[in-house]
Amino acid sequence: MRIERACELCRSKKVKCNGENPCLRCWQHSLPCKYREKPRLRGRPPKGSTARRSPPPPSVAEATTPSFILSSDNDGCKLTNVSHGGDPARYSPEEYRQQLELRAGIGVTNSQTGSFQFYGPSSHFCFIQRIHQRMKRQSHGRLLDQPKTAVPTGLGEWGLERFMFAAGSGGFRSSGGSTESFLSQELGRRFIAAYFEVIHPHLPILEQPIIVRLWEKLWAPPAPGREVSSRDLVYMVLALGARTMAREDSHSAETLDRWADYFWAQSNDYSMLFREPCIKGIHLILLKAMYALHGMRPNDAYLYLGHAARSVLALGLNRSQVVNGLVPVMHKLRITFWVVYFYERVCAFFTGRPSCFLDSHIDAAFPEDVPRALLEGGYVGDSDGPTTQCAYLRSMARIGQLIEKVSSGIFSLANLQALYDRRRVEVTISECDAALQQIEQGLPPYLQFSDRDRSKSEAWQEIQCTHLGMAFHLIKMMIRRPALVYASFCHGPDGTSEPASPTQENLQESIDLSIHSAKEIIAIASSAIMDRATCIRNDASVANYIVSACVTLLYNVLDSSVTVEHARMIFESVERGIQCLDQMEHNGPITGKALSMDIMKSAKDALSLSTREANLEENMADNFPWLK
């Protein structure tokens, strides 16, 4: 929208003015905002006009323009509204501070290495810190204050800083020895089978026959000049296979963990990929990112996926002239691009950071389903699997496109000048809701995650359905989760509620929808873990969604006006999430049980401080023994 006028201060500083009275820049700096009554005439004055121009009388707009000045009192400096004509100020300092706080993040420092990381407002690390603030009845705005400790207090108390910084690899280093000296051929095949059962459905970038053939070549007799290509790729498949293989008596969690760490370290020589990107290198980095997600290391995954995104852009996979076509290699290139696209977007969203992709620079087509006639002719190697039925990839790509709208329209500081035009935020939310509805309506039957009575599909289809459903409801939850935080601003320091206002009443609908989506994430994960695709309990990346849903529910129960019935409903969903985490049999350094304990501790702390009703804690402990 074109701005037709600018105030005198913005003109003098040659900065953009929003044209309102007062403008946002003058209001932010507590300066009087003045506009010219008439535009200044360009050129020289006409001849004979020698009279000195007198300053125009103050206009009505100037006479009634409010401004804010700093006044000093015993409590320090504060903003005071000085209205020249008695009209109320257009901007509220408290509202502006609250909007800044909604978009604040947290910084974390590793005191041992000195490294620093920042997590934005959409990260669940940031949200967990808000939970801690509410439980301690700290005043809101603490995220904007200068941190006093290397690790925010809430994350430190719950030990969550271990999720943030790079994990050690157990001291393993690539020794260059032969594979035969440390792993049997049969166990390697089982690792590969576990990878393609659990990971491949939602990361369909490899073909199982090719990986198995490469593994067998490692066991072939030595020959002069023979070298197995893609060795690092095979090792990363083995590492993820060790992470996702079900535990057995003969293969304990500790043993499988060691195998995973070993193969991860064996494939760490990828410096060439930073100079010469290639498709195999992109696949390797994608597997590295997935390994980081299984170890609950979102920062590592964000960095790996960022390089994978730069690599696909360097190869031109975002351009139609490179990847569009009917030949099999083009189909595989499109799959690779859109897998990188979605995972990079969702990981950036989980960490509250910007994405590497600009949608305006992408014109590559979505991958289409491969016709049966081409499958019978050997079009691709995986004739009936995730690489040929691509509805999941198309839906995930559209969700990735939607993530950018949510990040920039709701969580970004870039739209701060439009904060007071609430219609813009409402339009963004409405557009996101419409886009999500369109995605859901176009799904094939096996991806209808909302249909609890749908017939059971193949395992890979159920895994795709689970990941799609969780990602779908994650976006729905995050669109409205700021309403939870904003509603808490209406409470006093002692937790009591201020008188209800129309704004607060409008927030309740958003809060209810956010809570509903959090429950849906847990319900979808529980259905898969307990029944539909039990092998998914070995997929630690699912825990990211469950934890994000649980902390959203826990924030809601901290409301001082919570009733016994509402608290019971919230804890029923949290308990279901804990049961999911307990059932997850992934073998990473962070197990489902450790995550369960973190959530339990949060729930117990929330229970003791959530309400003034004396019998609430006793009632909840009777219904949920794990709260005792």
Residue pairs with C-beta under 8 A, 6 or more apart in sequence:
3 16
3 17
3 18
3 19
4 19
5 17
5 19
5 35
5 36
6 16
6 17
6 19
6 23
6 35
7 17
7 22
7 23
7 26
7 33
7 34
7 35
8 34
8 35
8 36
9 25
9 26
9 31
9 33
9 34
10 16
10 17
10 23
10 25
10 26
11 17
15 25
17 23
17 25
18 24
18 25
18 417
20 90
21 33
21 35
21 61
21 65
21 90
22 32
22 33
22 65
22 66
22 67
22 89
22 90
22 91
23 33
24 91
24 416
24 417
26 32
26 33
26 67
27 33
27 67
27 68
27 89
27 90
27 91
27 96
28 96
30 67
30 68
30 69
30 70
30 79
31 67
32 65
32 67
33 65
33 67
34 62
34 65
35 59
35 61
35 62
37 56
37 59
38 56
62 84
63 84
63 85
64 83
64 84
64 85
64 86
64 87
65 84
65 85
66 81
66 82
66 83
66 84
66 87
66 88
66 89
66 90
67 82
67 84
68 79
68 80
68 81
68 82
68 89
68 93
69 79
69 80
69 82
70 77
70 78
70 79
70 80
71 77
71 78
71 80
79 93
81 88
81 89
83 89
90 420
91 420
95 419
95 420
96 419
97 141
97 144
98 140
98 486
98 489
99 416
99 419
100 144
100 413
100 416
101 140
101 141
101 143
101 144
101 485
101 489
102 121
102 482
102 485
102 486
103 121
103 411
103 412
103 413
103 416
104 121
104 126
104 143
104 144
105 118
105 119
105 120
105 121
105 123
105 126
105 143
105 352
106 118
106 119
106 125
106 126
106 129
106 143
106 147
106 152
106 155
107 116
107 117
107 118
107 119
107 147
108 116
108 117
108 118
108 119
108 125
108 150
108 151
108 152
108 155
108 161
108 164
109 115
109 116
109 117
109 150
109 151
110 116
110 150
110 161
110 165
111 150
113 165
115 165
117 164
117 165
117 299
118 352
118 353
119 125
119 126
119 164
119 351
119 352
119 353
120 126
120 351
120 352
120 353
120 411
121 352
121 411
121 482
122 349
122 350
122 352
122 406
122 407
122 411
122 478
123 298
123 350
123 351
123 352
124 350
124 547
124 548
124 551
125 155
125 160
125 163
125 164
126 143
126 352
127 481
127 548
127 551
127 552
127 555
128 154
128 155
128 158
128 160
128 551
128 602
129 143
129 152
129 153
129 154
129 155
130 143
130 485
130 555
131 154
131 551
131 554
131 555
131 558
131 602
131 606
132 152
132 153
132 154
132 155
132 157
132 158
133 140
133 142
133 143
133 154
134 488
134 555
134 558
135 558
135 605
135 606
135 609
136 153
137 493
137 494
137 495
137 609
139 493
140 488
140 489
149 156
151 161
155 161
155 164
158 598
158 601
158 602
159 598
160 598
162 590
163 296
163 297
163 298
163 590
164 297
164 298
164 299
165 299
166 297
166 299
166 300
167 295
167 297
167 300
167 589
169 261
169 264
169 265
169 268
170 258
170 261
170 262
170 265
172 261
172 262
172 264
172 265
172 266
173 265
174 265
174 266
174 267
174 268
174 269
178 218
179 188
179 218
179 219
180 219
182 262
183 238
183 259
185 215
185 216
185 219
187 251
188 215
188 238
189 212
189 215
190 241
190 245
191 237
191 238
191 241
191 242
191 245
191 259
192 208
192 211
192 212
192 215
192 237
192 238
192 241
193 241
194 241
194 242
194 244
194 245
194 246
194 538
195 237
195 238
195 240
195 241
195 244
196 206
196 208
196 211
197 244
197 459
197 460
197 535
198 244
198 463
198 535
198 536
198 538
198 539
199 240
199 244
199 290
199 539
200 206
200 208
200 385
200 386
200 460
201 385
201 386
201 392
201 459
201 460
201 461
201 463
201 464
201 467
202 386
202 392
202 463
202 464
202 467
203 286
203 290
203 339
203 343
204 335
204 339
204 382
204 385
204 386
204 387
204 393
205 283
205 286
205 335
205 336
205 339
206 233
206 237
206 283
207 380
207 381
207 382
207 387
208 381
208 382
209 381
210 381
211 233
211 234
211 237
214 228
214 229
214 230
214 231
214 233
214 234
215 234
215 238
217 228
218 228
218 231
218 234
220 226
228 234
230 280
231 267
232 266
232 267
232 269
232 270
232 284
233 267
233 280
233 283
233 284
233 287
235 263
235 264
235 266
235 267
236 263
236 264
236 267
236 284
236 287
236 288
236 291
237 287
238 259
238 263
239 259
239 260
239 261
239 262
239 263
239 264
239 267
239 287
239 291
240 260
240 287
240 290
240 291
240 294
242 256
242 257
242 259
242 260
242 263
242 587
243 256
243 260
243 291
243 294
243 538
243 540
243 586
243 587
243 588
244 294
244 535
244 538
244 539
244 586
244 587
245 251
245 256
245 538
245 587
246 535
246 538
246 585
247 253
247 256
247 585
247 587
253 587
253 591
256 587
257 587
257 588
257 589
260 291
260 587
260 588
264 291
267 284
267 288
270 281
270 284
270 285
270 288
272 281
273 281
273 284
273 285
273 307
273 311
274 307
277 310
277 311
277 312
277 314
277 315
278 315
279 315
279 333
279 336
281 311
282 308
282 311
282 312
282 315
282 336
282 340
283 336
285 304
285 305
285 307
285 308
285 311
286 304
286 305
286 308
286 339
286 340
286 343
288 304
289 300
289 301
289 304
289 305
289 308
289 343
289 347
290 301
290 541
292 298
292 300
292 301
292 304
293 301
293 347
293 540
293 541
293 544
294 539
294 540
294 541
294 586
294 588
295 540
295 588
295 589
295 590
296 540
296 543
296 544
296 588
296 590
296 595
298 347
298 350
298 351
298 544
299 351
301 347
302 347
302 348
302 351
302 353
305 340
305 343
305 344
305 347
305 348
306 344
306 356
308 340
308 344
309 340
309 341
309 344
309 355
309 356
309 357
310 356
312 318
312 336
312 337
312 340
312 341
313 356
313 357
313 361
315 322
316 322
316 323
317 323
317 333
317 334
317 336
317 337
317 364
318 337
318 357
318 361
318 362
318 363
318 364
319 363
319 364
320 363
320 364
320 365
322 333
322 364
323 330
323 333
323 334
323 337
323 364
323 365
324 330
324 334
324 364
324 365
328 379
328 380
331 367
331 368
331 370
331 379
331 380
332 380
332 387
334 364
334 365
334 366
334 367
335 367
335 387
335 390
335 393
337 364
338 364
338 366
338 367
338 393
338 394
338 396
338 397
339 393
341 357
341 362
341 397
341 400
342 393
342 396
342 397
342 399
342 400
344 355
344 356
344 357
344 400
345 355
345 357
345 400
345 401
345 403
345 404
346 399
346 400
346 403
346 471
346 474
348 354
348 355
348 356
348 403
348 407
349 403
349 406
349 407
349 478
350 544
350 548
352 411
354 407
355 403
355 404
355 407
357 404
359 401
359 404
366 390
366 393
366 394
366 397
367 390
367 393
367 394
368 390
369 388
369 389
369 390
369 391
370 379
370 380
370 388
370 389
375 383
375 384
375 388
379 388
380 387
380 388
381 387
382 388
385 460
386 392
386 393
386 460
386 464
391 443
391 444
391 447
392 447
392 464
392 467
392 468
395 439
395 442
395 443
395 447
395 468
396 467
396 468
396 471
398 435
398 439
399 439
399 468
399 471
399 472
399 475
402 432
402 435
402 436
402 475
403 475
405 428
405 431
405 432
405 435
406 428
406 432
406 475
406 478
406 479
408 414
408 415
409 415
409 424
409 425
409 428
410 425
410 428
410 429
410 478
410 479
410 482
411 482
415 424
418 424
418 425
429 479
429 480
429 510
432 475
432 479
433 476
433 479
436 472
436 475
436 476
439 472
440 450
440 472
443 449
443 468
445 454
446 454
446 457
446 458
446 461
446 462
446 464
446 465
447 461
447 464
447 465
447 468
448 454
448 465
449 465
449 466
449 468
449 469
449 472
449 524
450 469
452 527
456 462
456 532
457 465
459 533
459 535
462 528
462 532
462 533
462 536
463 528
463 533
463 535
463 536
463 539
465 528
465 532
466 524
466 525
466 527
466 528
466 532
466 533
466 536
466 542
467 542
469 520
469 521
469 524
470 521
470 524
470 525
470 542
470 545
471 545
473 517
473 518
473 520
473 521
473 524
474 517
474 521
474 545
474 548
476 513
476 514
476 517
477 514
477 517
477 518
477 521
477 548
477 549
477 552
479 514
480 510
480 511
480 513
480 514
480 517
481 514
481 552
483 507
483 510
483 511
483 514
484 511
484 514
484 552
484 555
484 556
485 555
486 507
487 504
487 507
487 508
487 511
487 559
488 558
488 559
490 497
490 498
490 501
490 504
491 497
491 498
491 559
491 560
492 498
495 560
496 560
497 560
497 561
511 556
514 552
515 552
515 553
515 556
515 570
517 549
518 548
518 549
518 550
518 552
518 553
518 573
519 549
519 553
519 573
521 545
521 546
521 548
521 549
522 546
522 549
522 550
522 573
522 576
522 577
522 580
523 576
525 542
525 545
525 546
525 577
525 580
526 576
526 577
526 579
526 580
528 534
528 536
528 542
529 536
529 537
529 542
529 580
529 583
529 584
530 580
530 583
536 542
537 583
537 584
537 585
537 586
538 584
538 585
538 586
538 587
539 584
539 586
540 584
540 586
540 588
540 590
540 592
542 580
542 584
543 581
543 584
543 586
543 592
543 595
546 577
546 580
546 581
546 595
547 577
547 581
547 595
547 598
547 599
549 573
549 577
550 574
550 577
550 578
550 599
550 602
551 599
551 602
553 570
553 573
553 574
553 577
554 570
554 574
554 599
554 602
554 603
554 606
556 570
557 566
557 567
557 570
557 571
557 606
557 607
557 610
558 606
558 609
558 610
559 610
560 610
560 611
560 612
561 611
562 610
562 611
562 616
564 613
564 615
564 616
564 619
564 620
567 607
567 610
567 611
567 616
567 620
568 619
568 620
568 623
571 603
571 607
571 620
571 623
571 624
571 627
574 599
574 603
575 624
575 626
577 599
578 596
578 599
578 600
578 626
580 592
581 592
581 593
581 595
581 596
581 599
582 592
582 593
582 596
583 592
584 591
584 592
585 592
586 592
600 626
600 627
603 627
604 627
607 616
607 617
607 620
607 627
608 617
610 616
617 627
620 627
621 627
621 628
